[in-house]
């Protein structure tokens, strides 16, 4: 029997980067969807793992990242997604949630073989994470309404690549955990 984890990618964010103006409208639209996924996952006992950029601050830990995001201008995009006491948190340095992080080990220890990827950015971190999950023989699901993009055309292409090349299930979030 498969065990699933919900992976929340880069949503603890200050949006203080060059592409933010292009990302913000899409991020704003997915926050309520991800908040709903978090509620449903937690209610169903599905483990939640936040994997987040460290923003180049190698001294940072998840509490510091969260505090900085909640103190920033875009706190309303972070507040509905705050990790609860049961959530796990992995700090990453590059695009993939797996690249030089302990995520593979964590998923293995929890006997998880299916991941639901949500967060940002569809055509970057979500795409590369889906590929890395696929090559680790994990089943991948990406709810298209729970991933934010910078460029809509590239996001559409990325979702197509995940579905065709990686066998990912691309669906709407309301199709999960029914």
Order of alpha helices (4+ residues) and beta strands (2+ residues): beta-alpha-beta-alpha-alpha-beta-alpha-beta-alpha-beta-alpha-beta
